[in-house]
Amino acid sequence: MLSFFQNKSKLSKSIVFTLAITGVLSGALNFTDNNYRSVAVAETVETIIAQSRNLLPRNLDQKIIRDAAIRSGEKVQDVRISKVTPTTFGNLCKFKFGEVCTEEFRPVQGWVVVVKVKGQSWNYHASQAGEFVIDPQISFSDVSRLPVNISNRVLNDAAQRAGLNRSAVTILRSTQKTFGNSCEFRFGEVCNKIYKPVEGWEVVVNVRTESWTYHVNKNGSQILLDPKIKAVQGAELPRRITEKILSDAYERTRLQTVGITVVRTVERTFSNSCVFGFGEICTQQYDPIQGWEVVVKVQREFWTYHVDRSGSRLVLDPKVVEKLRK
């Protein structure tokens, strides 16, 4: 009987002690609950990032960071990999961010790598063979990276076309770019979807008050100005075509022809007859028509004509035609 009461006493003390310890710990946890959670979450995030980066071979990890730093002009320590996802790319075209690829299955084992640069997320594709490609849709500008010989050729071309001194034209920005194919590189308005990439730059030049866009391939052997920018004075339009346009405007308005003037002409390659005819919804058929877009001032209005190279086809913007009918 005595032993029962002794054991009961020991049990009671043990329970009291356990409850006391539990209360202290509980109070401590409640007191620092917010701090505890924030520290735990932060550690978890850092662990996830560390584990993701460990998926990449270390030399490949460093190469991607260095590439992003060079493209962005940032210091290496200011660029970091935020996410790595193991991926099987269906074929080399898909690995290289091809927008339209065949369904041929020639798998490329690798990773999708997300890099944080200047608050942006840049996507890379990396392969187990050590190759990596940046998403060509990413825009990054650094005029200083454009090779000097290419910069000089672009500036010389712009100055010559504009009839200005070389010092009067400047490069506003240059963007390294992968054009989907040679048609896109040549500013084609309607191109097929074949993927034959052309590495190079998109260069924007300031000429007087305008911005001219050039496409330049990687070695600078091809320098192309956007054909829409090739503005010339109305006097350079063949005289017989100028007279035909002025005559058409006169017939529509019965105004004195001296009050109707050509204010701007732009050489254009219309992708097909629908586009030439101001069609708002046209097929993607590529059947080009060489000609001009001509803007005519009629009193206080501006009318736009499309005319082919021979002058045999002349079309006035149907919106203007509809307005004249009212």
C-alpha positions as CSV (number, residue, x, y, z in Angstrom):
1,M,0.0,0.0,0.0
2,L,2.8,2.3,0.9
3,S,4.6,1.6,-2.4
4,F,1.4,2.5,-4.2
5,F,1.3,6.0,-2.7
6,Q,5.0,6.5,-3.3
7,N,4.7,5.5,-6.9
8,K,1.6,7.8,-7.2
9,S,3.6,10.7,-5.8
10,K,6.4,10.1,-8.3
11,L,4.0,9.9,-11.2
12,S,2.3,13.2,-10.1
13,K,5.6,15.0,-10.0
14,S,6.5,13.6,-13.4
15,I,3.3,14.8,-14.9
16,V,3.7,18.3,-13.4
17,F,7.2,18.5,-14.6
18,T,6.2,17.4,-18.1
19,L,3.4,19.9,-18.3
20,A,5.6,22.7,-17.1
21,I,8.3,22.0,-19.8
22,T,5.6,21.7,-22.4
23,G,4.1,25.1,-21.4
24,V,7.5,26.8,-21.5
25,L,8.2,25.4,-25.0
26,S,4.8,26.2,-26.2
27,G,5.0,29.8,-24.9
28,A,8.4,30.2,-26.6
29,L,7.1,28.9,-29.9
30,N,4.0,31.2,-29.7
31,F,6.2,34.1,-28.8
32,T,8.4,33.8,-31.8
33,D,5.9,32.2,-34.2
34,N,6.2,34.8,-37.0
35,N,10.0,34.9,-36.9
36,Y,10.2,31.1,-36.8
37,R,7.9,30.8,-39.9
38,S,9.8,33.4,-41.9
39,V,13.2,31.8,-41.2
40,A,11.8,28.4,-42.1
41,V,10.4,29.6,-45.4
42,A,13.5,31.5,-46.4
43,E,15.7,28.5,-45.7
44,T,13.3,26.3,-47.7
45,V,13.5,28.7,-50.7
46,E,17.3,28.8,-50.6
47,T,17.4,25.1,-50.3
48,I,15.2,24.6,-53.4
49,I,17.3,27.1,-55.4
50,A,20.5,25.4,-54.3
51,Q,19.1,21.9,-55.2
52,S,18.0,23.2,-58.6
53,R,21.4,24.7,-59.4
54,N,23.0,21.4,-58.3
55,L,21.2,19.7,-61.2
56,L,23.5,21.5,-63.7
57,P,27.2,20.6,-64.2
58,R,29.1,23.3,-62.4
59,N,31.0,24.5,-65.5
60,L,27.8,24.8,-67.4
61,D,26.2,26.7,-64.6
62,Q,29.1,29.2,-64.7
63,K,29.0,29.5,-68.5
64,I,25.3,30.4,-68.5
65,I,25.7,33.0,-65.8
66,R,28.7,34.5,-67.6
67,D,26.8,34.6,-70.9
68,A,23.8,36.4,-69.2
69,A,26.2,38.9,-67.6
70,I,27.9,39.7,-70.9
71,R,24.6,40.1,-72.8
72,S,23.1,42.3,-70.1
73,G,26.2,44.3,-69.1
74,E,25.8,43.3,-65.5
75,K,28.4,42.0,-63.1
76,V,28.6,38.2,-62.8
77,Q,27.7,38.4,-59.1
78,D,24.5,40.3,-59.9
79,V,23.2,37.5,-62.1
80,R,21.8,34.3,-60.6
81,I,20.1,31.1,-61.7
82,S,16.6,30.9,-60.0
83,K,15.3,27.7,-61.4
84,V,16.5,24.6,-63.2
85,T,14.0,22.0,-64.7
86,P,15.2,18.7,-66.2
87,T,13.7,18.4,-69.7
88,T,13.7,16.2,-72.7
89,F,13.4,18.4,-75.9
90,G,11.7,16.5,-78.8
91,N,14.4,17.5,-81.3
92,L,17.2,20.0,-81.9
93,C,14.8,22.5,-83.4
94,K,12.7,22.6,-80.2
95,F,15.9,22.7,-78.1
96,K,16.9,25.9,-80.1
97,F,13.5,27.6,-79.4
98,G,12.1,26.9,-82.9
99,E,8.6,28.3,-83.1
100,V,7.6,25.9,-85.9
101,C,9.3,22.5,-85.8
102,T,8.8,19.1,-87.3
103,E,7.5,16.3,-85.1
104,E,10.6,14.2,-85.8
105,F,11.7,12.7,-82.4
106,R,15.4,13.0,-81.9
107,P,15.5,13.8,-78.2
108,V,17.9,16.2,-76.6
109,Q,18.3,15.6,-72.9
110,G,18.9,18.7,-70.8
111,W,17.4,21.5,-68.7
112,V,15.3,24.6,-68.9
113,V,17.3,27.2,-67.0
114,V,15.7,30.4,-65.7
115,V,18.2,33.2,-65.0
116,K,17.4,36.4,-63.1
117,V,18.8,39.5,-64.7
118,K,17.9,43.1,-63.9
119,G,14.5,42.0,-62.5
120,Q,13.8,39.9,-65.6
121,S,13.7,36.2,-66.1
122,W,15.7,34.9,-69.0
123,N,15.1,31.4,-70.3
124,Y,17.9,29.2,-71.5
125,H,17.9,25.7,-72.9
126,A,20.9,23.6,-71.9
127,S,21.9,20.1,-73.0
128,Q,23.8,17.4,-71.3
129,A,26.5,17.8,-74.0
130,G,27.2,21.2,-72.6
131,E,25.5,23.4,-75.2
132,F,23.1,26.2,-74.2
133,V,20.8,28.6,-76.2
134,I,19.1,31.7,-75.0
135,D,15.4,32.3,-76.0
136,P,15.7,34.6,-79.1
137,Q,12.5,36.5,-78.0
138,I,14.5,38.0,-75.1
139,S,15.3,41.7,-75.8
140,F,18.7,42.9,-74.5
141,S,20.5,46.0,-75.8
142,D,24.1,47.0,-75.6
143,V,25.4,49.2,-78.4
144,S,29.0,48.8,-77.2
145,R,28.8,45.1,-78.0
146,L,28.1,45.7,-81.7
147,P,31.4,45.1,-83.5
148,V,33.0,48.4,-84.6
149,N,33.4,47.4,-88.2
150,I,29.6,46.6,-88.4
151,S,28.7,49.8,-86.6
152,N,30.8,51.8,-89.1
153,R,29.2,50.1,-92.1
154,V,25.6,50.7,-90.7
155,L,26.4,54.4,-90.0
156,N,28.0,54.9,-93.4
157,D,25.0,53.4,-95.2
158,A,22.5,55.5,-93.3
159,A,24.5,58.7,-93.9
160,Q,24.8,58.0,-97.6
161,R,21.1,57.2,-98.0
162,A,20.1,60.3,-96.1
163,G,22.6,62.6,-97.8
164,L,24.1,63.6,-94.4
165,N,27.5,63.7,-92.9
166,R,28.5,60.6,-91.0
167,S,28.6,62.6,-87.7
168,A,24.9,63.5,-88.2
169,V,23.6,59.9,-87.7
170,T,23.9,57.8,-84.5
171,I,23.1,54.3,-83.3
172,L,20.3,54.4,-80.7
173,R,20.4,50.7,-79.8
174,S,21.6,47.3,-81.1
175,T,19.9,44.1,-80.1
176,Q,21.5,40.7,-80.7
177,K,18.9,38.6,-82.4
178,T,18.2,35.2,-84.0
179,F,16.0,35.6,-87.1
180,G,13.8,32.6,-87.8
181,N,14.9,32.4,-91.5
182,S,16.4,34.5,-94.3
183,C,12.9,35.8,-95.2
184,E,12.4,37.3,-91.7
185,F,16.0,38.6,-91.8
186,R,15.1,40.4,-95.0
187,F,12.0,42.1,-93.4
188,G,9.6,39.8,-95.3
189,E,6.0,40.7,-94.4
190,V,4.7,37.2,-95.1
191,C,7.3,34.4,-94.6
192,N,7.0,30.6,-94.5
193,K,7.6,28.9,-91.2
194,I,10.8,26.9,-92.1
195,Y,13.3,27.3,-89.3
196,K,16.8,28.2,-90.7
197,P,18.1,30.7,-88.2
198,V,20.2,33.7,-89.1
199,E,22.3,35.0,-86.2
200,G,22.8,38.7,-86.1
201,W,21.6,42.1,-84.8
202,E,18.7,44.5,-85.1
203,V,20.2,48.0,-85.2
204,V,18.2,51.2,-84.8
205,V,19.8,54.4,-86.2
206,N,18.7,57.9,-85.5
207,V,18.5,59.9,-88.8
208,R,17.2,63.4,-88.5
209,T,13.9,62.9,-86.6
210,E,13.4,59.3,-87.7
211,S,14.5,55.9,-86.4
212,W,15.7,53.5,-89.1
213,T,15.9,49.8,-88.5
214,Y,18.6,47.6,-89.9
215,H,19.1,43.8,-89.9
216,V,22.7,42.8,-89.9
217,N,24.0,39.2,-90.0
218,K,26.7,38.0,-87.5
219,N,29.8,38.7,-89.6
220,G,28.4,42.0,-91.1
221,S,28.4,40.7,-94.7
222,Q,24.7,41.5,-95.1
223,I,23.3,44.9,-93.9
224,L,19.6,45.4,-94.8
225,L,17.5,48.5,-94.2
226,D,13.8,48.0,-93.5
227,P,12.2,48.7,-96.9
228,K,9.4,50.6,-95.3
229,I,11.9,53.2,-94.2
230,K,13.2,53.9,-97.7
231,A,11.4,57.2,-97.9
232,V,12.2,59.4,-100.9
233,Q,10.9,62.7,-102.0
234,G,7.8,62.8,-104.2
235,A,9.9,64.2,-107.1
236,E,11.8,60.9,-107.3
237,L,8.6,59.0,-108.1
238,P,8.4,58.5,-111.9
239,R,6.8,61.6,-113.4
240,R,4.1,59.7,-115.3
241,I,3.0,57.9,-112.1
242,T,3.0,61.1,-110.2
243,E,0.7,62.7,-112.8
244,K,-1.6,59.7,-112.8
245,I,-2.0,59.9,-109.1
246,L,-2.7,63.6,-109.2
247,S,-5.1,63.2,-112.0
248,D,-7.0,60.5,-110.1
249,A,-7.3,62.8,-107.0
250,Y,-8.5,65.6,-109.2
251,E,-11.2,63.5,-110.8
252,R,-12.5,62.5,-107.4
253,T,-12.6,66.0,-105.9
254,R,-12.7,68.4,-108.9
255,L,-10.3,70.6,-107.1
256,Q,-7.5,72.5,-108.8
257,T,-4.6,70.2,-109.3
258,V,-2.3,72.8,-107.9
259,G,-4.0,72.3,-104.5
260,I,-3.2,68.6,-104.5
261,T,0.4,67.6,-103.7
262,V,2.4,64.4,-103.2
263,V,3.9,64.7,-99.7
264,R,5.6,61.3,-99.3
265,T,6.4,58.2,-101.2
266,V,7.7,54.9,-99.8
267,E,9.1,52.0,-101.9
268,R,7.3,48.9,-100.8
269,T,7.1,45.2,-101.6
270,F,3.4,44.2,-101.1
271,S,3.3,40.6,-100.1
272,N,0.3,39.9,-102.4
273,S,-2.5,41.6,-104.3
274,C,-4.8,41.5,-101.3
275,V,-2.3,43.5,-99.3
276,F,-1.7,45.8,-102.3
277,G,-5.5,46.4,-102.4
278,F,-5.6,47.5,-98.7
279,G,-7.2,44.2,-97.6
280,E,-7.6,44.1,-93.9
281,I,-7.7,40.2,-93.8
282,C,-5.5,38.6,-96.4
283,T,-4.2,35.1,-97.1
284,Q,-0.6,34.3,-96.3
285,Q,0.2,33.6,-100.0
286,Y,3.4,35.2,-101.0
287,D,3.0,36.7,-104.5
288,P,4.9,40.0,-104.2
289,I,4.1,43.2,-106.0
290,Q,6.9,45.8,-106.2
291,G,5.7,49.4,-106.0
292,W,5.1,52.4,-103.8
293,E,2.9,53.7,-101.0
294,V,2.1,57.3,-101.9
295,V,0.6,59.9,-99.6
296,V,-1.2,62.8,-101.2
297,K,-2.4,66.0,-99.4
298,V,-5.8,67.1,-100.6
299,Q,-6.8,70.3,-98.9
300,R,-6.5,69.3,-95.2
301,E,-6.7,65.6,-95.7
302,F,-4.1,62.9,-96.5
303,W,-4.9,60.2,-98.9
304,T,-2.9,57.0,-99.3
305,Y,-2.4,55.3,-102.7
306,H,-0.8,52.0,-103.6
307,V,0.7,51.9,-107.1
308,D,2.8,49.1,-108.7
309,R,6.2,49.6,-110.3
310,S,4.7,50.0,-113.9
311,G,2.0,52.4,-112.8
312,S,-0.7,50.1,-114.4
313,R,-2.3,49.4,-111.0
314,L,-3.4,52.3,-108.8
315,V,-5.5,51.8,-105.7
316,L,-6.8,54.5,-103.3
317,D,-7.4,53.5,-99.7
318,P,-11.0,52.3,-99.6
319,K,-11.6,54.2,-96.4
320,V,-11.1,57.4,-98.3
321,V,-13.3,56.2,-101.2
322,E,-16.1,55.3,-98.7
323,K,-15.8,58.8,-97.1
324,L,-16.1,60.5,-100.5
325,R,-19.3,58.6,-101.3
326,K,-21.1,59.9,-98.2
